[in-house]
Amino acid sequence: MYVPESLSDYVDVIDPATYRVVDRYRTGARPQHVVPAWDMRTLYAANNLGNSLTPIDPNTGKVAGSNIAVDDPYNLYFTPRGTSAIVVAEHLDRLDFRDPHTFALQQHVPVSCAGIDHLDFSADGTYLIATCEFAGRLVKIDLATRKIIGYLDLPGSSPQDIKLEPAGRIFYVADLRLGGVHLVDGASFRPVGFIATGDDAHGLYPSRDSRYLYVSNRRGASVSVIDFATRTLRATWHLPGTSPDMGGVSDDGKVLWLSGRFHAAVYAISTIDGHIIANIHIPHRPHGLCVWPQPGRYSIGHTGITR
């Protein structure tokens, strides 16, 4: 488990077998997420105040070279065909398409969408939808032309993480301010539902069998479980004294790993009944935790979204 300390310039490494921190190394200023490359051979710490990416070799768990200069990498994704890396430059209000190996700039794509931070791709890989936390809206972008298709305003919202459902039609969008998850039809780019989960809905993680979606309600100190087939809330696991944020599911599907951003912690949570298996101290606001390795053919980025 690779855990960026978002108020420092370090990444911590946790052994999932012992629940202990086994390494810590310097990256760049304010690492926000640890992201697997498209070919799954390298992990990158995205250091948004350091304007750099730190490469990590997942085979050794060590830093694998010098920092790579890029502008404001709050988050990092890769197009489904692996032709581009997409640096999410949140403070600059743009997506930067770059070479997925050298990170040489291909194209800036400015957006009228303050706080752009998370995105996901359509099932056919023709477009992406990104969330804009401070604007209360989503943006849809054509990947072939890199042109903006349109914006979708969600009044009163603060959209966070976004995930495409396994069936490939509906995008689930966590909403910090409204405390739940929007359902957005990707083709028509229209909202089709809303599921209330808890205060500060933030991270979205499908179960290993793709039946359920785990929603981390950060200030709500809980994790909600949504049934993809029925689009209904199946359960809510209440976790008093926690602030579950970003992370991922273990390769065997038994553990949901989440950073506790406001409690200097990382939580290992049972996906059977939602109890906390381990609470591990990590200083300086742990954020975009990466659970690695993961099954899959390629990575589209963030904290380990594979397909």
C-alpha positions as CSV (number, residue, x, y, z in Angstrom):
1,M,0.0,0.0,0.0
2,Y,1.5,3.3,-1.1
3,V,0.2,6.3,0.9
4,P,1.0,9.9,-0.1
5,E,1.2,12.4,2.8
6,S,-0.6,15.3,1.2
7,L,0.7,17.9,3.6
8,S,4.3,16.9,3.3
9,D,6.7,15.5,0.6
10,Y,6.6,11.8,1.5
11,V,5.0,8.5,0.5
12,D,4.7,5.8,3.1
13,V,4.6,2.1,2.3
14,I,2.4,-0.4,4.3
15,D,2.8,-4.1,4.3
16,P,-0.7,-5.5,4.1
17,A,0.2,-8.7,5.7
18,T,1.4,-7.1,8.9
19,Y,-0.4,-3.7,8.8
20,R,2.9,-2.0,9.5
21,V,4.7,0.9,7.8
22,V,7.8,-0.7,6.2
23,D,9.3,2.2,4.2
24,R,9.0,6.0,3.7
25,Y,10.7,8.1,1.0
26,R,10.8,11.6,-0.2
27,T,8.8,12.5,-3.4
28,G,8.0,16.2,-4.1
29,A,5.8,18.8,-2.4
30,R,2.3,17.8,-1.5
31,P,1.9,14.3,-3.1
32,Q,-1.9,13.8,-3.6
33,H,-2.3,10.4,-5.3
34,V,-0.1,7.4,-6.2
35,V,-1.1,6.3,-9.7
36,P,-0.2,3.2,-11.7
37,A,1.0,3.7,-15.3
38,W,-1.1,2.4,-18.2
39,D,1.3,-0.6,-18.6
40,M,1.2,-1.2,-14.9
41,R,5.0,-1.3,-14.7
42,T,5.5,2.0,-12.8
43,L,3.6,3.9,-10.1
44,Y,3.7,7.7,-10.0
45,A,3.4,10.0,-7.0
46,A,1.6,13.1,-8.2
47,N,3.2,16.1,-6.4
48,N,0.9,19.0,-7.3
49,L,2.8,21.7,-5.4
50,G,6.1,20.2,-6.4
51,N,5.1,20.3,-10.1
52,S,6.4,16.8,-10.6
53,L,5.8,13.1,-10.7
54,T,7.9,10.7,-8.7
55,P,8.3,7.3,-10.4
56,I,8.2,4.2,-8.1
57,D,9.1,0.7,-9.1
58,P,6.3,-1.6,-7.7
59,N,8.6,-4.6,-8.0
60,T,11.1,-3.1,-5.5
61,G,8.8,-0.6,-3.8
62,K,11.5,2.0,-4.2
63,V,11.8,5.3,-6.1
64,A,12.9,4.5,-9.6
65,G,14.6,7.7,-10.8
66,S,14.5,11.4,-10.8
67,N,11.3,13.4,-10.5
68,I,9.6,14.3,-13.8
69,A,8.6,17.9,-14.3
70,V,4.9,18.5,-15.1
71,D,2.6,21.3,-14.2
72,D,0.3,21.0,-11.2
73,P,-0.3,17.3,-11.1
74,Y,-3.2,17.0,-8.7
75,N,-4.2,13.7,-10.3
76,L,-3.1,11.5,-13.2
77,Y,-5.0,9.3,-15.7
78,F,-4.2,7.3,-18.9
79,T,-6.4,7.0,-21.9
80,P,-7.8,3.5,-22.4
81,R,-5.6,2.8,-25.4
82,G,-2.5,4.0,-23.6
83,T,-1.8,6.8,-26.1
84,S,-1.7,9.6,-23.6
85,A,-1.3,10.4,-20.0
86,I,-3.7,13.0,-18.7
87,V,-2.3,15.3,-16.0
88,V,-5.2,16.8,-14.0
89,A,-3.9,20.4,-13.4
90,E,-6.6,21.4,-10.9
91,H,-5.3,24.9,-10.0
92,L,-4.8,25.7,-13.6
93,D,-8.3,24.6,-14.7
94,R,-7.1,22.3,-17.5
95,L,-6.2,18.8,-18.5
96,D,-2.7,18.3,-20.0
97,F,-2.4,15.4,-22.5
98,R,1.1,14.1,-22.4
99,D,3.2,11.3,-23.8
100,P,2.5,8.3,-21.5
101,H,6.3,7.4,-21.2
102,T,8.2,10.7,-21.5
103,F,5.4,13.0,-20.3
104,A,6.3,15.4,-23.1
105,L,3.3,17.8,-23.6
106,Q,0.9,16.9,-26.4
107,Q,-1.9,19.4,-25.7
108,H,-3.4,21.7,-23.1
109,V,-7.2,21.4,-22.8
110,P,-8.5,24.3,-20.7
111,V,-11.9,24.0,-19.1
112,S,-14.5,26.4,-17.7
113,C,-14.7,24.2,-14.7
114,A,-13.0,25.2,-11.4
115,G,-11.6,22.5,-9.3
116,I,-11.3,19.7,-12.0
117,D,-10.0,16.7,-10.1
118,H,-11.4,13.2,-11.0
119,L,-12.5,11.6,-14.2
120,D,-13.5,8.3,-15.9
121,F,-13.9,7.1,-19.5
122,S,-16.8,5.7,-21.5
123,A,-16.9,2.0,-22.1
124,D,-15.9,2.5,-25.7
125,G,-13.1,4.9,-24.9
126,T,-14.5,7.7,-27.0
127,Y,-15.0,10.3,-24.3
128,L,-14.3,11.2,-20.7
129,I,-16.3,12.9,-18.0
130,A,-14.5,14.9,-15.3
131,T,-15.8,16.4,-12.1
132,C,-15.2,20.0,-11.1
133,E,-15.4,20.3,-7.3
134,F,-15.6,24.1,-7.0
135,A,-17.8,24.7,-10.0
136,G,-20.5,22.2,-9.1
137,R,-20.5,20.8,-12.6
138,L,-19.2,18.0,-14.9
139,V,-17.4,18.4,-18.2
140,K,-17.5,15.9,-21.1
141,I,-14.6,15.8,-23.5
142,D,-14.2,13.9,-26.9
143,L,-11.0,12.0,-26.8
144,A,-10.3,11.9,-30.5
145,T,-10.6,15.6,-31.0
146,R,-9.9,16.7,-27.4
147,K,-12.8,19.1,-27.7
148,I,-15.3,19.9,-25.0
149,I,-18.7,18.3,-25.8
150,G,-20.5,20.1,-23.0
151,Y,-21.0,20.8,-19.3
152,L,-23.5,19.5,-16.9
153,D,-24.4,21.7,-13.9
154,L,-25.5,19.9,-10.7
155,P,-26.9,22.8,-8.6
156,G,-25.7,23.0,-5.0
157,S,-23.2,20.2,-5.6
158,S,-19.5,19.6,-5.0
159,P,-18.7,16.6,-7.2
160,Q,-15.7,14.4,-6.2
161,D,-14.8,11.0,-7.5
162,I,-16.5,9.5,-10.6
163,K,-16.8,5.8,-11.7
164,L,-18.5,4.2,-14.7
165,E,-20.8,1.3,-13.7
166,P,-19.8,-2.2,-14.9
167,A,-22.7,-2.2,-17.4
168,G,-21.0,0.7,-19.1
169,R,-23.9,3.2,-19.3
170,I,-24.2,5.1,-16.0
171,F,-21.5,7.2,-14.3
172,Y,-21.7,7.4,-10.5
173,V,-20.6,10.8,-9.1
174,A,-19.8,11.3,-5.4
175,D,-21.1,14.6,-4.1
176,L,-19.4,16.1,-1.0
177,R,-21.9,18.9,-0.4
178,L,-25.1,16.9,-1.0
179,G,-24.0,13.8,0.7
180,G,-24.6,11.2,-1.9
181,V,-24.1,9.9,-5.4
182,H,-25.5,11.2,-8.6
183,L,-26.3,8.8,-11.5
184,V,-25.5,10.4,-14.8
185,D,-26.3,8.8,-18.2
186,G,-23.0,9.1,-20.1
187,A,-24.5,9.1,-23.7
188,S,-27.2,11.8,-23.0
189,F,-25.1,13.5,-20.4
190,R,-28.1,13.9,-18.1
191,P,-28.7,13.1,-14.4
192,V,-31.0,10.1,-14.0
193,G,-31.0,9.6,-10.2
194,F,-29.4,10.3,-6.8
195,I,-28.6,8.0,-3.9
196,A,-28.1,9.6,-0.5
197,T,-25.2,8.0,1.4
198,G,-23.6,10.2,4.0
199,D,-21.9,13.5,4.7
200,D,-19.0,14.4,2.4
201,A,-19.4,11.5,0.0
202,H,-16.0,11.3,-1.6
203,G,-14.4,8.1,-2.9
204,L,-16.0,5.4,-5.1
205,Y,-14.6,1.8,-5.4
206,P,-16.3,-1.2,-7.1
207,S,-16.1,-4.5,-5.3
208,R,-13.9,-7.2,-6.8
209,D,-16.9,-9.0,-8.3
210,S,-18.4,-5.8,-9.6
211,R,-21.7,-6.2,-7.8
212,Y,-21.3,-3.3,-5.3
213,L,-19.9,0.2,-5.1
214,Y,-18.2,1.3,-1.9
215,V,-18.7,5.0,-1.2
216,S,-16.5,6.6,1.4
217,N,-18.4,9.3,3.3
218,R,-15.4,11.3,4.7
219,R,-17.0,13.6,7.3
220,G,-19.8,11.2,7.7
221,A,-17.4,8.6,9.2
222,S,-19.0,5.8,7.2
223,V,-18.8,3.7,4.1
224,S,-22.0,3.0,2.1
225,V,-22.5,0.0,-0.1
226,I,-24.6,0.5,-3.3
227,D,-26.0,-2.5,-5.3
228,F,-25.1,-1.8,-9.0
229,A,-27.9,-4.1,-10.3
230,T,-30.8,-2.4,-8.4
231,R,-29.1,1.0,-7.9
232,T,-30.1,1.0,-4.3
233,L,-28.3,1.4,-1.0
234,R,-27.6,-2.0,0.4
235,A,-25.8,-1.1,3.7
236,T,-23.9,1.6,5.5
237,W,-21.0,0.8,7.7
238,H,-20.6,3.4,10.5
239,L,-17.0,4.0,11.6
240,P,-17.0,6.5,14.5
241,G,-13.9,8.6,14.8
242,T,-12.7,8.1,11.2
243,S,-12.6,10.1,8.0
244,P,-12.5,7.6,5.2
245,D,-11.2,9.1,2.0
246,M,-9.3,7.6,-1.0
247,G,-7.9,4.1,-1.6
248,G,-8.9,0.8,-3.2
249,V,-9.9,-2.8,-2.8
250,S,-7.4,-5.6,-2.2
251,D,-6.7,-8.1,-5.0
252,D,-8.7,-10.8,-3.2
253,G,-11.6,-8.4,-2.6
254,K,-11.7,-9.0,1.1
255,V,-10.3,-5.6,2.3
256,L,-11.2,-2.0,1.5
257,W,-8.2,0.2,2.1
258,L,-8.9,3.9,2.7
259,S,-6.9,6.8,3.9
260,G,-8.2,8.7,7.0
261,R,-7.4,12.1,5.8
262,F,-8.4,14.1,8.9
263,H,-7.3,11.5,11.4
264,A,-3.7,10.7,10.3
265,A,-4.6,7.1,9.6
266,V,-5.1,4.4,7.1
267,Y,-7.9,1.9,7.6
268,A,-8.2,-1.7,6.5
269,I,-11.9,-2.4,6.4
270,S,-13.6,-5.8,6.0
271,T,-15.8,-6.0,2.9
272,I,-17.8,-8.7,4.6
273,D,-19.3,-6.7,7.4
274,G,-17.5,-3.3,7.4
275,H,-15.5,-3.6,10.6
276,I,-12.1,-2.0,10.9
277,I,-9.4,-4.7,10.7
278,A,-6.5,-2.3,11.3
279,N,-6.0,1.4,12.0
280,I,-2.5,2.5,10.9
281,H,-0.9,5.8,11.8
282,I,0.2,7.9,8.8
283,P,1.0,11.6,9.4
284,H,0.3,14.7,7.4
285,R,-3.1,14.0,5.9
286,P,-2.8,10.8,4.0
287,H,-4.8,11.0,0.7
288,G,-4.8,9.0,-2.6
289,L,-3.7,5.6,-1.3
290,C,-2.8,3.1,-4.0
291,V,-3.4,-0.7,-3.4
292,W,-1.0,-2.6,-5.6
293,P,-0.8,-4.9,-7.4
294,Q,-4.2,-5.2,-9.0
295,P,-5.6,-7.6,-11.6
296,G,-6.3,-6.1,-15.0
297,R,-4.9,-5.7,-18.5
298,Y,-4.1,-2.0,-18.2
299,S,-4.5,1.0,-15.8
300,I,-6.5,4.2,-16.5
301,G,-4.9,5.8,-13.5
302,H,-6.1,7.5,-10.3
303,T,-5.4,5.2,-7.3
304,G,-5.5,2.0,-9.4
305,I,-8.5,1.8,-11.8
306,T,-7.7,-1.2,-14.1
307,R,-9.6,-2.7,-17.0
